[in-house]
Amino acid sequence: MILPASPGASYRAHKQEIDEAVRRVNESGWYILGPEVEAFEAEFAAYIGVKHCVSVANGTDAIRIAVLAALPFRGAEGITVSMSATATVAALVEADWQPIMVDIDPHEYTLDPAALDSALTAPGMFVTPVHLYGQPARMDAIMKLADERSAIVIEDCAQAHGAVFGGKRVGSFGAAAAFSFYPTKNLGALGDGGAIVTDSDEIAGRARLSRMYGWRERYISETHGGNSRLDELQAAVLRVKLRHLDSDNARRIRIAETYNAAFADLDLTLPPTGGVYHQYTIRHPRRDLLRSRLAERGVSAAVLYPVPIHLQPAYADDPPLSLPVTEAFCRDLLCLPMYPELTDGEVNAVCEAVRECVRELR
Ligand SMILES: *Cc1c(COP(=O)(O)O)cnc(C)c1O
């Protein structure tokens, strides 16, 4: 079976370097907030093109802590999309902000600037665009609207490590940005991990206090803070993976180009171009049938996500909000296998299977 993603394949591809990094940490005897975390934070900040990186325990915490650090006041409204991982909205709720979910652009599946224009009505709001599937949101229009209305932008970059918009890496547009290093992400650890990146000394400083009991000095809590730390083992693994991120993303893009060429004459909707293909997502009106036919041919495709956040029991209004573009997309989207270690043979097998199944379903 060809799987949608394979974190094990990523380990095997870089096994020697990762094993060496793990051994180094084991033997150092230093397991929390030591030299590996410090080095990874410096390397990742430089890679994104910002001044600071503050690593934390996971991507959801990265969003929550970024929001708390960038907006030390509470309880107003934050605009984001419903077409995302539940984590995006869960993190805003955990930070005590009221999420306002708006619709996506029908072609790129990211925050629709026109929807943002209508929603951004009061002062003191903030905006969390999501670079879904590795596709950068329309940051030119989003930053322009946010600047005009004095709104703060906090990017959710959990699916877009290394993606570039207008010559700048995503994560360097907003006041702060959040990354996840969940194993299947474009930059994935061997467990949970996350990071906040920012150019602001104040936001970075507050995030550092927030991730460890409000400590600047050990055992002295200056502010309230919990525990959300990246450990040395994960940082050492991420330093290895970061060195391969650009070539891994280039391989994802080559696979996407192969898919695009193979599917050009088929009756289905191809994904937008320009991102780093965390997912390669097509649309087909008989999605569920196509998915089961592909599975019969040994190709496992995924649905990220089957239910938009505004219709999840935990977050649905009564009566539920209507976001037609998001809802239509959730009904017919399908994510094909996409990870850098797919062999050319596997990519061709996916192409063949999709071509056969789509023709049969005509
Ligand atoms: C994975 C993901 C998150 C959450 O990251 P975790 O590390 O799993 O907490 C947030 N937003 C998006 C868009 C994601 O894909």
The ligand as a Tripos MOL2 file, in Angstrom:
@<TRIPOS>MOLECULE
LIG
   15    15     1     0     0
SMALL
NO_CHARGES

@<TRIPOS>ATOM
      1 C1         -0.4470   20.2340   12.6010 C.3       1 LIG1
      2 C2         -1.1430   21.5500   12.6240 C.ar      1 LIG1
      3 C3         -1.2870   22.3010   13.8130 C.ar      1 LIG1
      4 C4         -0.9750   21.7630   15.1640 C.3       1 LIG1
      5 O1          0.2800   21.2650   15.3880 O.3       1 LIG1
      6 P1          0.5370   20.1630   16.5170 P.3       1 LIG1
      7 O2          2.0230   20.1060   16.5740 O.co2     1 LIG1
      8 O3         -0.0850   18.8860   16.0550 O.co2     1 LIG1
      9 O4         -0.0580   20.6610   17.7880 O.co2     1 LIG1
     10 C5         -1.8400   23.5690   13.7180 C.ar      1 LIG1
     11 N1         -2.2540   24.0750   12.5430 N.ar      1 LIG1
     12 C6         -2.1520   23.3810   11.3950 C.ar      1 LIG1
     13 C7         -2.6160   24.0130   10.1240 C.3       1 LIG1
     14 C8         -1.6050   22.0910   11.3990 C.ar      1 LIG1
     15 O5         -1.5310   21.4090   10.2500 O.3       1 LIG1
@<TRIPOS>BOND
     1     1     2 1
     2     2     3 ar
     3     2    14 ar
     4     3     4 1
     5     3    10 ar
     6     4     5 1
     7     5     6 1
     8     6     7 2
     9     6     8 1
    10     6     9 1
    11    10    11 ar
    12    11    12 ar
    13    12    13 1
    14    12    14 ar
    15    14    15 1
@<TRIPOS>SUBSTRUCTURE
     1 LIG1         1 GROUP 0 **** ****
